[in-house]
Amino acid sequence: MTDLLMPTEKGFYCPPGDFYIDPWQPVPRAVITHVHADHYTPGCGAYTLSAASEHIARVRLGPQANLRLLPYRTPVTFNGVTVSLHPAGHILGSAQVRVEHQGEVWVLSGDYKTDPDPTCAPFEPVACDVFITEATFGLPIYHWPPQAAVFRQINAWWQDNQSQGRASILYGYALGKAQRLLMGVDPSIGPIYTHGAVESINDAYRTSGVDLPPTAYALEAEDADWSRALIVAPPSARGTRWLTRFGPQASGYCSGWMTVRGTRRRWSIDRGFVISDHVDWAQMLGAVRATGAQRVLVTHGYTAAVARWLREHGLDAAAVDTRYRGEDEAS
């Protein structure tokens, strides 16, 4: 019997439905879990994605892209295959893809997290026969601290920098992570400025109804007292001339990779904060159990380790090679 979803050179393919999920080459019909760069490619004939993704998808895919926008949990049919999108909790509009055909149900998770996040709909377990899960942080060493405690650390770091006359540069991925950080910090501490890549996504979030705190585009700021400011920037800004305008400064980095001792030093960062838009080890295992799936395919990250652990605990599990083996340092 042919699998309902099959890894191919272009991405996961559904033979009876004739569509791809998160393809990395242009295809006629793509279903997209979210619009991080490792989950879509430009040039597809049509994109099906969540309605909540509309405004950020236009930023990423352009005004001419053919978008089919689905509210969460709303089924559509492709050649007799029923497809619906369900909240993944990763970023605004992120979705798991539920695929049903002839009584069999598969769910592809995309990237997901189970921690609460006021910028997006929370993760919802979806019952299925086969679950395809990411494993970006699929090792027991990855365990996220309570995020309220992490934000208290960030706020205290910002205030300490102010007392020393230093700007606070906080790095987080421009789409999703930056907005989550903005919603978690205390804006009463001082003014918040952003890199252009972050501010363009902020505009899309606000248009989507997410009530972010006030921010200002750093390049347009006049007479700013940078020593009081928090400046939110993408990781790509590290080491660039863009930073020189802020004078004396301290750098902070928000990522699940900060769990590992030595990462902050290797990346030349003053402070590391453990906050990720992916599940940690325990959350991933809990999500797998919640689906009720007896067969699990593992992609993106520590695939072999996770598949082996699941097999040892009674599930039919296998690692699946894809073009993308996990997100970069911004996770």
Secondary structure as UniProt FT lines:
FT   STRAND          6..8
FT   TURN            9..10
FT   STRAND          11..14
FT   TURN            15..18
FT   STRAND          19..21
FT   STRAND          29..31
FT   HELIX           37..39
FT   TURN            42..43
FT   STRAND          46..50
FT   HELIX           51..53
FT   HELIX           54..61
FT   TURN            63..64
FT   STRAND          67..70
FT   TURN            72..73
FT   STRAND          76..78
FT   TURN            79..80
FT   STRAND          81..87
FT   TURN            92..93
FT   STRAND          95..101
FT   TURN            102..103
FT   STRAND          104..108
FT   TURN            118..119
FT   STRAND          130..135
FT   TURN            136..137
FT   TURN            140..141
FT   HELIX           147..163
FT   TURN            164..165
FT   STRAND          167..171
FT   TURN            174..176
FT   HELIX           177..184
FT   HELIX           187..189
FT   STRAND          192..194
FT   HELIX           196..207
FT   TURN            208..209
FT   STRAND          216..217
FT   HELIX           218..220
FT   HELIX           226..228
FT   STRAND          230..233
FT   HELIX           235..237
FT   TURN            238..239
FT   HELIX           241..246
FT   STRAND          249..254
FT   HELIX           256..259
FT   TURN            261..262
FT   HELIX           263..266
FT   TURN            267..268
FT   STRAND          271..273
FT   HELIX           281..291
FT   STRAND          295..301
FT   HELIX           303..312
FT   TURN            313..314
FT   STRAND          316..319
FT   TURN            329..330
//
